[in-house]
């Protein structure tokens, strides 16, 4: 086993026991009253801005209502979670296997 393989295995075990995922962190940051802008979110999560936007899109698809607020005097738009999905909601999936 190489050193990099051993390192990945140990990091995987340590990451799994943390309990806080980047998605959880994003939800927490967007859940504040003032929200956050893309640059701040990206910096705190260690992601590039397009990755942050993609993750926010994934949250929208999961049922979160995310709103963007543009400042009146210019500047970066701030985003925040307006509503969370219902805990027992199941996303409707369409089955295309039986279509001709």
N, C-alpha and C positions, 0 to 999 in steps of 0.2 A: 504494500500500500504506500502510495506517495504521500509526501507531507501535505500537499494541497488537498488530497482526498480526505486525509485525517482531519484537517482543519475544517473542511466543509461539513463533515459528519458532526464534529463538536459544535460548530456554529448552528447547525440545524437543530440539535438537541437543546442548546441554550435558547434559541429563538422560539422554540415551541413552548418552553416553560414560562416565557415572559407573560403571555396572556394578553398583551396589548399589541394589536396589529396596526399597520399603517392605516388601514381602513378605519379602525376604531379611532385613531388619532385624528384622521380627517373629519370624521363625524363630530368629534369633540370640538375641534377648531371651528367647524361650520355651525356648531350648535350654540355658540356664544351670541349674546344679544347684538353685538356690533358686527359679527361675522369676520371675514378676513379676505384680503385680496390674493390674487393668484401668486404674486411674488412672495408674499409672506408664507402662504401655504407651502409653496415649493421649497422655500428655504428651510422651514421647520421639518418637512418630511424628507428632505434630501432628494427630491424628484425634480426633473425638468418640468417646465411649465406645461408642455403639451401632455405630459403624463398626468399631471394634476387635473387638467381639464378632462382627460379621459376617465379618471377615477370619479370625478364629479358626475360625469355622464352615466357611469355605472351605478352610482347612488340613485340618480334619477330613475333609471330603469328598474331599480330595486324598490321603488315606491316613495323615495324621499322627495319632498317638494323643496327645491333649492331656488332661491330668488337672488337676482343680481341687482345691486343698487349702485347707480352711477352718481357720483358726487355732483352737486350743482355747479361747483367752481372748477370742474375738471379733476383730473387725477385718475387713479385706478379704481375700477369697479370693485365693490365688496360683495361677497357672496355669503349667504347664510341659509341654514335649514329653516324653512317655514313650517313644515309638517313632516312627521316621520310616518313610515308605513304602519298599518295596523299589525300587531304582533302575530295574529293568526291568519293573515292574508297569504294566499298562495297565488303566485303569478300565473296567469292563464297562459298555457302553452298550446300551440296549435299543432296537431298531428297531421303531417302531410303523407304519411306512409300508405294510406288507403286511397289516395286520389289517383285518378287515371291520367 
